[in-house]
Amino acid sequence: MSARKAFLLRLDPAVWAELERLAQGELRSVNAQIEFLLRDALAERGIVPKRALPDKPEDMGEDL
């Protein structure tokens, strides 16, 4: 599995509550929902992030 970038994000409590509600409805964690929404916003702008290469050869899977 490739490394993930961690960072602090401050949100308005009302925004957090809506993210939680949306995530539950789509059976995702709030973290996964935020990443999904960010990727969707990038895609709407024609930007497709490149996946990071795995650290070890045995981590390479079918999804690369």
C-alpha positions in Angstrom: 0.0 0.0 0.0 1.3 3.4 -0.9 2.0 6.0 1.8 -0.8 8.5 2.6 -0.3 12.2 3.3 -1.8 13.2 6.6 -2.7 16.8 7.4 -4.9 18.8 9.8 -8.1 20.1 8.4 -10.3 22.5 10.3 -14.0 22.5 9.3 -17.1 24.3 10.4 -19.1 21.9 12.6 -22.1 22.1 10.2 -19.9 21.1 7.3 -18.5 18.2 9.3 -22.0 17.1 10.2 -23.1 17.1 6.6 -19.9 15.2 5.6 -20.7 12.5 8.3 -24.3 12.2 7.0 -23.2 11.9 3.4 -20.5 9.4 4.3 -22.9 7.2 6.2 -25.3 7.2 3.4 -22.6 6.1 1.0 -21.1 3.6 3.4 -17.8 5.4 3.6 -15.7 6.9 6.4 -15.6 10.7 6.6 -12.0 10.5 5.5 -12.8 8.4 2.5 -15.8 10.7 1.7 -13.6 13.8 1.7 -11.0 12.1 -0.6 -13.9 11.0 -2.9 -15.3 14.6 -3.1 -11.8 16.0 -3.7 -11.1 13.5 -6.5 -14.5 14.3 -8.0 -13.8 18.0 -7.9 -10.4 17.5 -9.6 -12.0 15.3 -12.3 -14.5 17.9 -13.0 -11.6 20.2 -13.8 -9.9 17.6 -16.0 -7.2 16.8 -13.4 -6.4 13.2 -12.7 -3.9 12.7 -9.9 -1.2 10.1 -10.6 -1.0 7.3 -8.1 2.2 7.1 -6.0 4.4 4.1 -6.8 4.5 1.5 -4.0 7.5 1.5 -1.6 8.2 -2.2 -2.1 7.9 -4.4 -5.2 5.6 -6.9 -3.4 3.2 -4.0 -2.8 2.5 -3.7 -6.6 -0.9 -5.0 -7.4 -3.3 -5.3 -10.2 -4.8 -1.8 -9.6 -1.7 0.2 -10.7 
